[in-house]
Amino acid sequence: MGQIYDFEKEKLIVGVIYNDEEIYDRALGMLRDAFGEIDGESERFSFSKEFSDYYDEELGGEGQRVILSFKDTVDPSRQAEIKKATNEMERILSDGNGNRLINLDPGFINHGRLMLATTKKAGFRIPLEDGIYTELTLFWAKGAWHKLPWSYRDYQSERVQKFITEVRKSYLKERKEFLKNEE
């Protein structure tokens, strides 16, 4: 019989798409209150121009993309809980007519993968709880990130992969220190 162990904590990230800087700033405060210090922020770029205008109508204009990473590592079994919390933040920051003014998508990075949480059901997504799913979005092998047929195009891009590679390096450094202190 296999031994059951606690999950190793992983690096929390949140992908953000927004149009209004004031809404973004309010979301940053809410994210910090919920998940602690932000230790990384990707380059901001136009999600609408580079990938899709899918969110533009709901956001009220051109969607800007940024990805945040958080200092404190998190038990990955909390992914559904965290997605529900970011959904509530989206609701609070909505326009009151059911339109989100910001999109917040949490995920986890460890040494070998990037997982993203979603409410969208699909055959390749794994149910967690309460209508929340997770998906393997990218995996790390032979020194690089690799996509899957369903990987979001922005996460396949060089600019996003450069950032998440830095997040992975930070995670590995923290993990090494943690394991060293456990000895």
C-alpha positions, 0 to 999 in steps of 0.5 A: 500500500502506498504512503499518503503524504501532504501535497507539496505547496506550489506557487500561486499565480493569477492571470488578469484581464482588465480594461480599467486601471482603477478596477485593476488597482482595487483587484490588486488590493483584494488579491493581496488581502486574500493571498498575501504579497505579490512577488512578481508581475508580468509585462502588461500587454493587449490581450485584445490585439495579440490574442482575442477580443473575446472579453472586450464587450464585457470589460467595456474596452480593450482587454489588458493582460498581466499575470501576477505571482504570490510570495507564499506558496499554497497547497494545490488542493485549495485550487477550487477554493481560490477560484471561488474567491477570485470569482467573488472578487469578479462579482464584487467588481462587476458593473452590477448588470452581470458584466465582469469588469475584470477576469481573474484566473488562478493557477499553480506552478510547480517544477513540472507543470502549470495548472489553471482553474476554470468554471468551463467544463470540457473533456480534458478538464478535471472536476475539483468541486462545486463546478470548479475544474482544473486543467494541465495548461503547460508542462515543463520538460527538457528545459522548456514549457510545452503546450497541449492541444487546449493550451491558451494561446497567450500562455504559449507566447514567449512573453508569458513563458518568459515570466512563468519561467522566472516564477518557476525559478523562484519556486525552485529556489524557495523549495530548495531552501525549504527542503534544506531546512527540513533536514 
